[in-house]
Amino acid sequence: MVWSHADAPEIFDELHLKGDLVAEVLVSPEGNGKCLVTGTISGVQTLTCVRSLDLFDRPFETEIVVEVERGACAAQELHDDDDDVFAYTIPQTQDFVDVSECVRQLVTLQEPIAPVKNPDEDFIFVTNNQAGDGADAEKPLDPRWEKLKALKSKMENRS
């Protein structure tokens, strides 16, 4: 199964997904009115590096496990009692399961807390003053430094 931005633009924008989101799943009957959906979800997210503030593409792949059961309910219900397995109850007449919420949660959970563009490389921060060649003289500093300098100045002027 392949989802594109046009299928769920709000989820793609919220999760910073680039390109398609691909789900390779196996649906196994588990008895009368029950089935188990297992597989993987893969895609690419555009994240902001916490070191350099550069955008970068990060491919990911995460497992999905969903239990689906037909029941006497008016609408599809998500039960998230188990952290590893999503459980849905759907009406007897419904012939599909909307898994967009569990996909959103799985993609969010696999995203690193502090994404780094090149985690295996040493990071060296170079300011405009250190460049020396004048090539980066027009490149602005990280805006967070300016806020820290203003805070430092404010704290020094207090005493």
N, C-alpha and C positions, 0 to 999 in steps of 0.2 A: 504494500500500500504506500502511496506517495502523496504527501500533502504539499501544496504550494502556498505562497503568500496569498493568492486569491481565495483559497479555501478558508483561511482563518487569519485575516490581516491583523486583528488585535493581538492574537497570541504571537504571531511572528514578530510584530513590532515590540511587544513587551519583552520577549526573550532574545531579541537582537539576532534572529535567525537569518541566515543568508542562504539563498538557494532553496532546495527542497528538503523536506523532512521525510525520511524513509523509515517505514516500519516493516520488518520482516517477522511475521508472527505465524504461529501454529495454533489452530483452534482444535481442542480435544474435547469430545463429549465426556461428561462426568456423571451421567445418570439422567433421570427424567427431568427435563427443564433446566439442566445445569451444563455449563461448559467452562473450560479453562483456556485462557488465551496467554501464550508465552512467546517471548521473542526478544528482539532488540529494536531500539529506535536509534537512528543515527542522523547526523546533520552537521552543520557548521554554524557557529555563533561568531558574531563580530563583537569583540570585547575591548575594553580599554585597559592597557597595561598600567599597573599601579606604580611602576618605576618611572616610565617615560611619558605617560599619558597618550601614547600612540595607540591607534586602533589596530587590531590584528585579528585574523581569522583563526579560530580554534575549532578543529574537528572534534566530535565527540561521538560516543556510542554508549548506550545505557540499556540495561535489561528492563523488560516490562512483564509483569505477571498480573492478570486480571481474571477474577472469578465472576462469571455472569450467571444469574439465576432468574428464572421467570417467577413472578409472584403476583400477589393480589395488591398491586399498588397502582395509583393513578398516573404516576409519571416515573421516569427513571430516577433511581436514588443511588447515591454513592455512599458506601459504608467504609470509613477509613479507620477501622479498629486495629488492623494489622499494619505495621509500618512497611512491610515488604510486599504485601499483596493488596491490590485494589479490588473491592467487591462491589458489584453493581446488582441491583434488583431492577428488573424491567417488567413492564406490564405484559400480560399474556399475548396481547395483540401486536406488540412492538417487535419488528424484525431487524433492528439494528441497535448498536450501543454507541453512545457518544462518549468517547474516551478522551476528549480534549482536555478535561481537568486533570486527569492523571498524567497525560503527556506533559502538560504545563508544569506540574509538580516535579516530574522526573527530570525534565530538562533543567529546571531551576536548581534541584538538589545536586546535579552532577557538576554544575558550574563552580569553579574555584572561588573561594572567598576573596583572594587577592590574585587576580589573573596577572601573569607575567608573560610578556611576549617571547622572550628567549630565556627560559629558566636555567639552562645549562651554561649560559655565558655570564661572565662577571659584568656587573653594571658599573659604569663610570659616568658620573654626572659632570658635564662640562658646562660652565656658565659662559656668558658672553665675554666676560673679562679674561677668562682662561684661554679662549680660542686664539687670540693674538693675531690671526691673519686677517681679521676684519670681515671675513666671509659671513660669519654668523652675527655680525653687529646689529643687523636689522631684525633678527629672530628674537621675539619676546621671551622673557624668562617665564618659567612655570608660574602661573598666577597664584599658586599657593604660597610661594616664597614672598611675594609682595604683601600678602595678608599677614604672614608671620612677622615680616619686618615692621609693618604698621603696629602690630600688637606689641612687639618688643619695644618700639619707640614709645608707645602709650604707657607701658609698664615702667620704663625708665624715667619718664616725665612725672610720674606719680610721686616719687620720693623727693 
